[in-house]
């Protein structure tokens, strides 16, 4: 993977300075034909649309490339600007074609050029695979962050992994989730650019050895390592029609040698390629199942691989300009750690500065503790990664040495602050004692960072009062909140063109970059003609969604019914199970003839369960079993439908959120850090039914109580209820809930699969159920009835829908990024560059 070249002087200007490419339909068509016929070598016999898609990508890529180079030159001018680096193990990018066209401002000329050639954008766009390099909200948030940073012209570079297989493709077989490989790169991708000249070497295994430096200080060597190469691929991130194109650099793993020729010649073919396969496995699959020891090891390898490659890359660029002078490194660089996954970067930066660049501990720590910033995305203690010390010693012995030293110095500070408080020292130690010692990665991040933030107001408050209380008492100045957002470019302007055009007609196009301008839309909610047009657009979006559901699920949704949607990662705390209990309640009412003043409802649930998450998979099975009973009962008919959408993904969400009426955000209060699906639905005019959890609280504050269906216990009430929680007593005291549970317990939804849902029943009726599902069920049923009645008044519902969109301005990642920049990164935005 090494480029064998002889360095020469900078290329002459005639080689690198070219006239700007045309952005009109004629220029785009000419380049399209050139790429199709010459670069791709296709002719009149070519029938495959895929090659036409590739020609369009190459045409647009050229226009991205020229702006990309100009952006990099601007960042490098005058000794280089201060930069931020966003380290994330996930980037759920989805498809790039539509986003590139929108942000380049060429949607109209591209459509015209294709029309003139007898092609349509829709058929070409379907050729692109989703870049599913993420699991859910965390990865999609990272993608939205990158879009906003480019739109705001902030010098931010993303670093992630270029997995060969993204989040698995989900298939449903007999109601069960079946995972299939998602080889999104099977046809290659033209959107990124391999940069093998910047390949980095990553160490694993081996041993450490101390030595005496010439100045008398102690130094350390990491020896006998098994090395892997990190090869970078650069993915361009265009800002919205401002000439800025930032970089997302994704690392792919490769072996240092293709195979051992000596073993091969001796006939040991498996051994010969073993090292190559082991190296390439690091970026083979997103999130290996870490229920096994080998899975845990691979996941730790991935995290270190990302951190080490990215930090080495930044230091390489620094040394190229500044040599070994690191005195201004902290002033010019900031690293944002997206959740706990990349937090090993704290120890790795210390290693690189000390072992590779000869800085002493104090100097290295002074830099490290000023450039790292940590974002926490979870309130679940089990989701805060911990790694066995044994595994660290095996894979990363030098990093473990450094973590021990960081911990010793930190605990001395704790002891100085709270003399004699041994219990507190044990709680705050980076090393958790027990049957097997564990390294607490979140604690490493807090100790080594200048900033620690949550992602919604409640989440940040609960971190400070609960999970990280000891650290907050020591360093309150480190802690802050940055409520999440989503980019309106993809989640409104691109995915909901009808609504976007109507909004622009009413208030102008400024909302695309300044979402707060949507507030101007509020007075239009009282205009009957505007409401009528809004409803027409929503109806068209529902027809489009119904087509997707029929194609993927085989279930027919009536677009006149309320579309009630819950799509997100399958997890018990997100309480898809609570939603199902309400569906059973509606089914029970229909079967009992309690259908007076009925509101037809179509319920859509979608999401993937982690391969090793048994209960989440059981909930998927239960969903499909309930759907089979309901959808095949002629007595139910169009009064109620239920569908489980397989293989939920970014492209599907781009159809789902514009067509949704009711957005289900029903997690147990105090468990959801923020949520971002709630924001996408709100922007597209869905009304939320939800608990006071995560960003729901702020959504309700923005839109008003009357435009939000609230139910359930608060986070404080949840903690109080745990003390004497008795779900069986609740069930026995409520006839509706008792009938729901009877249908489940009697096996009505699993008549030929006896006992398969017993684990779900046991969890619901256990006084130790951490999600308190039964405790919130009555309140949920009542809130759902309020939503049903409100939907019957279509004028009222349209008004609520418009106001949800109008007051969604806070939830743009543009605002989120401006807050990160103002309070943490402190970057200078570039002047706007010419588009042509």
Secondary structure by P-SEA (a helix, b strand, c coil): ccccccccccccccccccccccccaaaaaaaaaaaaccccccccccccaaaaaaaaaaaaaaaaaaaaaaaaaaaaccccccbbbbbbccccccccaaaaaaaaccaaaaaaaaaaacccaaaaaaacccccccccaaaaaaaaaaaaaaaaccbbbbbbbbccccccbbbbcccbbbbccccccccccccccccccbbbbbbcccbbbbbbccccbbbbbbcccbbbbbbbbbbbbbcccccbbbbbbbbbbbbcccccaaaaaaccccccaaaaaaaaccccccccccccaaaaaaaaaaaaaaaaaaaaaaaaaaaaccccccccccccbbbbbccccccaaaaaaaaaacccccccaaaaaaaaaacbbbbbccccccccbbbbaaaaaaccaaaaaaaaaaaaaaaaaaaaacccaaaaaaaacccccccbbbbbaaaaaaaaccbbbbccaaaaaaaaaccaaaaaaaccccbbbbbbbbbcccccccccaaaaaaaaaccccccccccccccccccccccaaaaaaaaaaaaaaaaaaaaaaaacccccccccccbbbbbccccccccaaaaaaaaaaaaaaaaaccccbbbbbbbbbbbbcccccaaaaaaaaaaaaaaaaaaacccccccbbbbbbccccaaaaaaccccccccccccccccccccaaaaaaaaabbbbbcccccaaaaaaaaacccccccccccaaaaaaaaacccaaaaaaacaaaaaaaaaaaaccccccccccaaaaaaaaaccccccccccaaaaaaaaaaaaaaaaaaaaaaaaaaaaaaaacccccaaaaaaaaaacccccccccccccc
